[in-house]
Amino acid sequence: MRFANTLRVERQVSVVFDYLADLRNLPAWNYAIHITQPVTPGPVGPGTVFEQFRTLPRPMWERLEIVEYERDRRLVIEGGFGPFQGRAIYDLERSATATDLVNEIELQAGTLSVPSGLLTRGMTGAVARNLRVLKDILESPDAGAR
């Protein structure tokens, strides 16, 4: 299963990238995540591993790894996403005063018996709502100070 959402954030690409790459920020903009914390020490980059506690669709711990880290351009995270394994891909493009963000999600549905079209529509909408919260956070006056 694969789907994508696009978003324009009125903030410099470096601010958007840095906020996304620090996965500890996930609980602030993803309603299903309670806590995300680094497992590996040091600065965030390729190979950095995080663990997070998800409350929806059911409580569970997940492990995420940054597998691509191209500063201000591309961030790819692999790991557990609820009942799925998959990838979250963030492609960023700078414009004059904003960042165009494409978030693509690739998931392996495994043995779920929900029709894929229904599942994809529901998840696309949920991710889009999370991205609107992300946009609001990043466009707030103090976002550059994070």
Helices and strands as residue ranges (DSSP letters): E 2-9, H 13-21, G 23-25, H 26-29, E 33-38, E 49-54, E 60-70, E 74-81, E 84-94, E 99-108, H 116-138, G 143-145
